[in-house]
């Protein structure tokens, strides 16, 4: 019986993520939130994560997006540990950047970390 590998997410260019988010006036940001949540849910096998609900809350309650980057920063560290890489402990950095309106910077840093996981 073949060993089942953990589903990996999509490697995305951090610069491209920022450019798309800006060009689409934030629409790609919402797509990215859903995709990252879905990929981490599958990779970490966390049934309690709900990408659709996370997306909805980010749309109807924009301050939730600030919490979202913190929460998923911690999940990215979990994913890094799962592939035997050192956690980056950037959740607080993501939170501070989001509070000051630099969510696109969060996207780039988070995507860079996720790329390490998906490439491992």
N, C-alpha and C positions, 0 to 999 in steps of 0.2 A: 504494500500500500504506500503510495507516494505521500511524502510529508507536505502538508498544505502550508504555503508561505503566506505571511501577512500581506494583505492588499496594500500596495504602495500608492501614494498620491501622485499627482502630476508635478513634475519639475517645471517651474515657471520662472522667467527672468524677472528679478525684482524691479529693474528699471521699466520693463514692459508693463508690469502690474501698476506702477505709479502713473505711467503715461496713459494707460487705458482708463484708470480711475479719473484722471483729470479730463481727458478728452470726452468721456461719456458723462461728465458732470456728476460723478458718484455712482452711476448705475452699475459699472463694473465692480465697484467696491462691494455692493450688495451681492453680486454674483460670486465674488471672491469669498465673502463671508460664508455663504452657503457651501461652496465647494470645500473650503478648508475645514469647516465643521463636519461635513460628510466624510471627508478623507480621514480625519483624525478619529471620528467615531468608528469607522471600519478598522483602521490600523490598530487602535488601542482596544478594540472590542468593548466599547463602553455603550451599553444600551441606554444609559441615562442621558446621553447627549441627544439633542433634538435640533438638527440643523434648520428645519423649517420654522420652528418656534423661535430659535435664535434670530433668524432673519426677520421674522415678523416683529419681534420686540425691538430690533435695531431700527426698523422702519417707523413704527408707531411711537417709540419712546427713544429718541436719539441718545439720551444719556446712557442707555443700556449698552450702546456701542463702546463706551468707555470701560464698562465692566467686562464686556466681551473680550476686549484685547488683553485685559489682565488674566481672565479665566483661561483663555486659549494660550496665553504665554506660558502658563503653568502646564497645560497639556502638551505643548511643544517640548517642554523639558522632559516630560514623561516619555514622549516619543523618542527623544534623543537618548535617554537612558535605555530604552528598549533595544535600540540598535548599538548599544555599548559605546555611545559618545557622551562626552561630558556635558551636563546641562549648562545652559548659558545664564540662567537666573535673570532673564530680562523682563519678567512680568511687571515689575515696578517701573522700569524704564518705559514700557509700553503704556502703562497707566498715566505717567506724568506727561508723555508726549501727547496722548489723547486728550488729556485735560486742557493742554495748551493748543489744541487744534491741529496737531501734526499726525493725524491718523494715517496719511499716505506714507509717512516715514515708518510708522509701525508696520504697515503692510509690507514694505520693502525688507525690513529687518526680519519680520516673521517669515516671509517667503524664503529669505536666504537660509534661515534655520531649518525650515521645512525641506528645502532642497537638499540639505545635508542628510536629513532622515531618509528622504525618498531615494537618494543616491547610495546610501550605505548598503 
